Amino acid sequence: MDIFYAILIGALCLGGLLYYRLWEQKEAYRRLLRWADGNEYKLETAVPRRFNERPAFMSSSVLQVVFHVRLRAPGIGPREGWVRMGGYFSGLLSDTIDVFWEQAV
């Protein structure tokens, strides 16, 4: 009977982790679109970057979601940059959004 409880607890933990990851992905895209609309940007591409694919100049934690974006800004033209969402320790539980622009395309 003890093995049953161990398997049950393991399955519940795995299910909870899977649910959080799916929520995190959906919530990150939702916040990115809301941020772009709020700043009147037209989002062309948004590629999520894993922790090891992020630029060296940007300090971020595994809990934060980072996108490399290409967008069109009114009156400015095309721009590329990095959008970091969430707090360093709180992840997407925080509404923080930081933007790091690259050179104009």
PABA-349383 format. One record per residue (C-alpha): x, y, z; residue in three letters. Coordinates in pm, 1 decimal. Layout:
<nodes>
- X_Y_Z_ALA
...
</nodes>
This chain:
<nodes>
- 0.0_0.0_0.0_MET
- 294.9_234.2_63.8_ASP
- 408.3_204.8_-297.1_ILE
- 59.4_308.0_-409.9_PHE
- 82.6_633.0_-212.8_TYR
- 433.7_700.3_-342.4_ALA
- 316.0_654.6_-702.0_ILE
- 7.8_867.2_-636.5_LEU
- 212.7_1151.5_-486.8_ILE
- 461.2_1130.9_-775.2_GLY
- 179.8_1142.5_-1032.1_ALA
- 19.1_1440.5_-858.2_LEU
- 350.8_1628.7_-849.1_CYS
- 416.7_1553.4_-1216.1_LEU
- 63.6_1662.1_-1308.7_GLY
- 101.1_1984.3_-1111.4_GLY
- 432.3_2061.9_-1279.2_LEU
- 286.5_1995.8_-1624.1_LEU
- -13.8_2218.6_-1547.4_TYR
- 214.8_2501.3_-1428.6_TYR
- 433.9_2481.7_-1740.2_ARG
- 129.4_2494.2_-1969.8_LEU
- -15.9_2787.5_-1774.1_TRP
- 320.0_2965.7_-1779.9_GLU
- 351.3_2934.0_-2157.6_GLN
- -4.5_3051.8_-2222.7_LYS
- 21.7_3337.9_-1972.5_GLU
- 355.9_3456.7_-2114.1_ALA
- 214.4_3483.2_-2467.9_TYR
- -97.9_3656.0_-2337.1_ARG
- 109.2_3915.1_-2149.5_ARG
- 336.5_3968.9_-2449.4_LEU
- 40.9_4039.2_-2678.5_LEU
- -115.6_4270.8_-2420.0_ARG
- 215.7_4457.7_-2381.6_TRP
- 251.6_4495.5_-2760.3_ALA
- -107.8_4618.4_-2800.1_ASP
- -69.8_4861.5_-2511.1_GLY
- 236.8_5016.8_-2676.1_ASN
- 78.1_5012.2_-3024.6_GLU
- 337.7_4768.0_-3157.6_TYR
- 261.5_4519.2_-3432.1_LYS
- 427.2_4195.0_-3330.6_LEU
- 588.7_4011.5_-3623.5_GLU
- 776.4_3734.4_-3443.0_THR
- 811.6_3627.0_-3082.7_ALA
- 1046.6_3340.4_-3002.8_VAL
- 1069.8_3218.4_-2642.9_PRO
- 1427.6_3159.0_-2533.3_ARG
- 1538.2_2901.1_-2281.3_ARG
- 1778.8_2991.2_-2005.9_PHE
- 2092.0_2893.1_-2201.2_ASN
- 1977.3_3076.9_-2518.6_GLU
- 1948.2_3419.2_-2356.3_ARG
- 2199.7_3698.7_-2417.3_PRO
- 2486.1_3736.3_-2173.4_ALA
- 2408.4_4102.1_-2095.0_PHE
- 2064.7_4014.6_-1956.4_MET
- 2055.8_3881.0_-1602.8_SER
- 1753.8_3656.5_-1562.8_SER
- 1645.5_3354.1_-1367.2_SER
- 1498.4_3025.0_-1482.3_VAL
- 1161.5_3144.6_-1349.3_LEU
- 1144.6_3438.8_-1590.6_GLN
- 1017.4_3404.4_-1947.1_VAL
- 1227.5_3573.7_-2216.3_VAL
- 1122.3_3635.8_-2576.5_PHE
- 1325.1_3760.5_-2870.1_HIS
- 1080.8_3982.7_-3059.0_VAL
- 1065.1_4156.3_-3392.6_ARG
- 796.6_4419.0_-3422.9_LEU
- 687.5_4732.5_-3601.1_ARG
- 657.5_5048.1_-3397.8_ALA
- 445.3_5335.8_-3528.3_PRO
- 666.4_5613.1_-3661.1_GLY
- 985.2_5417.7_-3592.4_ILE
- 969.8_5113.4_-3819.4_GLY
- 1094.0_4761.8_-3750.5_PRO
- 1270.1_4689.6_-3422.5_ARG
- 1416.8_4385.1_-3254.7_GLU
- 1476.2_4325.5_-2890.5_GLY
- 1441.1_4107.8_-2585.3_TRP
- 1135.7_4108.5_-2359.7_VAL
- 1181.4_3966.2_-2010.6_ARG
- 870.8_3888.1_-1807.1_MET
- 829.9_3822.6_-1439.1_GLY
- 1031.1_3876.0_-1126.7_GLY
- 1370.2_3720.4_-1058.1_TYR
- 1238.2_3511.2_-769.6_PHE
- 862.8_3517.6_-838.5_SER
- 851.9_3438.3_-1211.0_GLY
- 518.3_3515.5_-1375.3_LEU
- 356.3_3574.8_-1038.2_LEU
- 498.6_3925.9_-1085.3_SER
- 369.4_4157.7_-1361.1_ASP
- 714.5_4302.5_-1435.2_THR
- 808.6_4342.7_-1803.4_ILE
- 1154.5_4464.0_-1906.9_ASP
- 1257.2_4543.1_-2265.3_VAL
- 1611.6_4552.0_-2407.1_PHE
- 1623.6_4691.5_-2762.0_TRP
- 1878.3_4593.0_-3023.2_GLU
- 1999.4_4823.6_-3297.1_GLN
- 1739.7_4934.3_-3554.9_ALA
- 1698.4_4691.0_-3843.9_VAL
</nodes>
